[in-house]
Every structure is written in C-alpha cells, then in structure tokens.
C-alpha cells in the first residue's frame, strides 16, 4: 500500500499560540518544524525554522481557511 502524501501549511511568524493549539485540537494535523530560506529585507539567504501544520491535502486546505479567518478576526479587534 502506497504511503499517503502529506502537505505542509507554513505558519506565519507571530501567529498567537492559542490559534496553533486550536488548530491542533480541531483538525487532524501535526505541528512540524520546517527550515525555510528567507529572501527579504536584511534576512536575504538566512535560513529560519518555521512551524508548519502537516496533514492530508483536504485537511490542510481547511486549516488554511480556518487560520486565515481567525487571523483576520484577530487583526480587526
């Protein structure tokens, strides 16, 4: 049996921890660390460890919609 392909959704820096915990409780994803090269401002070429949600494609897409709606609500408060 072929292993199921998993997808990552990078978490933007600064997302409140509560939102991360909410996503993990609500959805079948795990939080992983992903090294990511940055290419903006004074960090051009720097590699940073970012968090990502890893799971099946359809679940990660739901997480993206949920997280972005939560972030919009958080920013507008």
N, C-alpha and C positions, 0 to 999 in steps of 0.2 A: 504494500500500500504506500502510495506516494505521500510524503510529508506535506502538510498544508502550508501554503505560502503565507507568511505574516508580513504585515506592513507597519511602518512607524509613522507617528504623527509627532513632530518636534514640538515641544512646549516652549512658547516664547519666554525669554527671561523676564522675571518679575510677576509671573502668574502667582496669585496668592495660594499658599499651601492648602487652604481649605478646599479650593477648587480641585486641586490634584487629588485630595482624599475623596472628594465627592465622586469624581470620575471613576476611581478605582472601585469604590463601593457599588456604583451604579452599572458599570459595564465590565465585560469580560476582557480586560486588558491588563497588562503588567507595565510597570514603570521601569524603563531601562536607561542606561547612560549611553549617549552617542557622542563620540568625538566629532566635532564639526569645525572645518576651517572657516574662519570669518574673513570677509573681504569688504570691510567698510571702515571709514574714519581711520583712526590710528591703530586699528587691530588687523590691518591687511596681512593675511597669511598666518595669523595666530590660530592655534587650534584650541578650542574650549570644549569641555564636556557639557553637553546639554542633556536635558531629560527628554524622554520621548515615551509616548504610550504605544505599546506593541500589541497587535491583535489581528484578527481576521479583517479583511478589507471592509466589509459592510459595517462591522462594529466600529472600526477606526473612523469611518465616514460619519457615523452617528456621533461619536465622541467629538469630532471636529465641529459639527453643527452645535452641539450642546455647549462645548467650551467657548466657542466664539460668541454665542448668545449670552453666556454668563459673563464674559469679559465686557461685552457692550453694556450690559446692565451695571456692572461694577464701575466702569468708567463714567457712566452718566449719573452716578449717585452724587 
